[in-house]
Amino acid sequence: MDPYLVLRVDGVSKKYCRDLKKSLWYGLNDIAKEIFQRSGEERHLRPREFWALEDISFQLKQGQSLGLIGGNGAGKTTLLKLINGLIKPSTGRIMVNGSIGALIAFGTGFNPILTGRENIKIAAAVLGFSNKAIKDRMDEIIDFSDIGEFIDAPVKSYSTGMLVRLGFSVAIQLNPDLLLVDEVLAVGDLSFMIKCQKKITEYRNNGGSIILVSHYMHNIRIHCDRAIWINNGRVKSEGPPAKVCNEFEMFTGRTSIQSGNEVYIDAAIKIVHTRYPKVITSDDKFEFELTVVSKRFVKNPIVVFAIFDIRGQHLISSYSNFEGFFPSFNIGETMIKVKFEYLPLSSGIYTVSIILHENEIGNHLAFLQNRFTFEIQNEGTDFGILHYKPIWSITK
């Protein structure tokens, strides 16, 4: 194995059984086959079995970082558990060159009865550290975890956030050759998340290798050299983080966004028609046209136009009254247009919400939440949501 190669995964697959009794019986059979060195049925699915992962292969060199992305249940955490040795692959080989620090789930590897301090000693001993080395690093681990006097309390009394703090502190302060980090960091408070981001950057700069699982694409783009998108247990895409993240976000937006709510508070008002481009570039004009049918005269309606991204983040809001636009709804049809000269947003799928008020904000006539969807294609940078072009200058 290449001395600079930290990890090699060759044709790894993992199957599970949906039936508990059959799973136990299959497990006993597999143990017996291992004892008598029989094989040949690993690729065969027995009744009620399914592939959680199938034919996964990649390599990771010293100092490299890999991002794993995909929907819930895609197989990302299963792959981390295989790499960490918590479970065995059904087929294929995993070769690790060095020590592994893993933060895969809340309190993974912690004994709930023992204290945080005792669990640190056990985790360090498993990684091969001597008693002296453990003692030298103990204060750093405790300080970084920032759980104070609770370090001498049983782990079973810890909150989820405290478990994450201690788990990450142990995993990274022991400076393993390979760090496995699952999405669990997302539950930490903001100050701890910032501290973790800085520590991961420092760890990478010192030559550490990382496999990062995250649903937050910004983390993958920032911290990873390469990304793998796993879908239904198989590799769907692999390559530069920007490319793979864009593909995943577009796929998620097109397949997961469902038509939002459409609620009419006043039965006399209804939006009967809309017209807008379904695909634009960030430099294109964007015009949204809506036709309102009213059975009564509305003297002072307020139209709210809002744009959201696929994560539900509120990006743009425009209130007609604040913009100096004061329409009225006559009996019959009224057409209203909202026009943007350009939308400097990153590539992705976006939704539009329309809210109608009468006379004042809060007096609702109609509420159409995330009811309309469009796509932006942006050839520029993939970092950030807004893509404004500043004017640079230097003064000496």
NORNORZI-V650279 format. One record per backbone hydrogen bond with DSSP energy under -0.5 kcal/mol. CO is the residue of the C=O (numbers start at 1). NH is the residue of the N-H. Records with the same first field share a line. If there is no record, write none. Layout:
CO=NH ; NH
//
This chain:
2=5
4=6 ; 62
6=97
7=60
8=10 ; 95
9=11 ; 58
10=93
12=56
13=90 ; 91
14=52 ; 53
16=50
18=20
19=23
20=24
21=25
22=26
23=27
24=28
25=29
26=30
27=31
28=32
29=33
30=34
31=35
32=36
33=38
34=37
41=44
44=46
46=49
48=18
50=16 ; 52
53=14
56=12
58=9
60=6 ; 7
61=64
64=210
65=225 ; 226
66=212
67=69 ; 228
68=214
69=230
71=74
74=233
75=79
76=80
77=81
78=82
79=83
80=84
81=85 ; 86 ; 87
82=85
91=13
93=10
95=8
96=98
99=177 ; 178
100=102
101=180
103=182
105=108
107=110
110=112
111=114
112=156
114=155
115=119
116=120
117=121
118=122
119=123
120=124
121=125
122=126
123=127
124=129
125=128
130=134
131=135
132=136
133=137
134=138
135=139
137=141
138=142
139=143
140=144
141=145
142=146 ; 147
147=150
148=151
149=152
150=153
151=117
153=116
154=157
155=158
159=163
160=164
161=165
162=166
163=167
164=168
165=169
166=170
167=171
168=172
169=173
170=174
171=176
172=175
177=209
178=101 ; 180
179=181 ; 211
180=103
181=213
182=185
183=186
184=187
185=188
189=193
190=194
191=195
192=196
193=197
194=198
195=199
196=200
197=201
198=202
199=203
200=204
201=205
202=206
203=208
204=207
207=63
209=179
210=66
211=181
212=68 ; 214
215=217
216=219 ; 220
217=221
218=222
219=223
220=224
226=67
227=239
228=69 ; 230
229=231 ; 236 ; 237
231=234
233=54
234=231 ; 236
237=229
239=227
240=244
241=245
242=246
243=247
244=248
245=249
246=250
247=251
248=252
249=253
250=254
251=255
252=256 ; 257
253=257
261=369
263=265 ; 367
265=267
266=269
268=295
270=272 ; 293
273=291
275=289
278=375
280=377
281=284
282=343
286=340
287=289
288=338
289=275
290=292 ; 336
291=272 ; 273
292=294 ; 334
293=270
294=332
297=299
298=329
300=359
302=304 ; 357
303=320
304=355
305=318
306=353
307=315 ; 316
308=351
309=312
313=309 ; 315
316=307
318=305 ; 320
319=323
320=325
321=324
324=326
325=327
328=330
329=298
332=294
334=292
336=290
338=288
340=286
342=344
343=345
344=387
348=376
349=310
350=374
351=308
352=371 ; 372
353=306
354=368
355=304
356=365 ; 366
357=302
358=360
360=358 ; 363
362=364
363=358
365=265 ; 266
366=356
367=263 ; 369
368=354
370=260
372=352
374=350
375=280
376=348 ; 378
377=282
385=346
388=390
390=392
//
